[in-house]
Amino acid sequence: MEDEVDRLVAAWRRERPDLDVEPLEVLSRVSRLARHLDRARRIAFAEHQLEPWEFDVLTSLRRAGAPYQLSPGQLLTQTLVTSGTMTNRIDRLTKKNLVERLPDPNDRRGVLVRLTDLGRDKADQSLAGLLAQERAILGELSRRQRSELAGLLRQLTAPFDNIPG
């Protein structure tokens, strides 16, 4: 079965036989898959009236376990955004009654961000919708193939995920 990347690679091999275009065979597929995943995620989140960034913050809090709260700094680390961006996101989620700010009992100047019941429900429902979308995307692969692919992708991503700072 031929795909768009096969056609792209063949064209480059024809036009630039002096270059080794083999990396395109893997990474162009990863790039195309990322676009398809982004589209599927947006659809899954829209069904629950969430933006992708809202899902990221809500599920970071949900994964923290009861009482489903983190400091803004911990949320920064998990979502990889700037402090100003996170403040804006917390403000917007607070207005939608999905999170609330509480004083940090261990730091008089600090705050904690906690999921509301509505926020927890949205996180749970949107996660279930996302998993259904992603299960469908992986439907052509056997359990063994999914495991093998996960391992190979882990090898590629781990060095980026383990860069200090």
ABEGO torsion letter per residue (X at the ends): XBBAAAAAAAAAAAABAABBAAAAAAAAAAAAAAAAAAAAAAAAAAAAGBBAAAAAAAAAAAAAEOAGBBBAAAAAAAAGBBAAAAAAAAAAAAAAGABBBBBBAABAABBBBBBBAAAAAAAAAAAAAAAAAAAAAAAABBAAAAAAAAAAAAAAAAAAAABBX
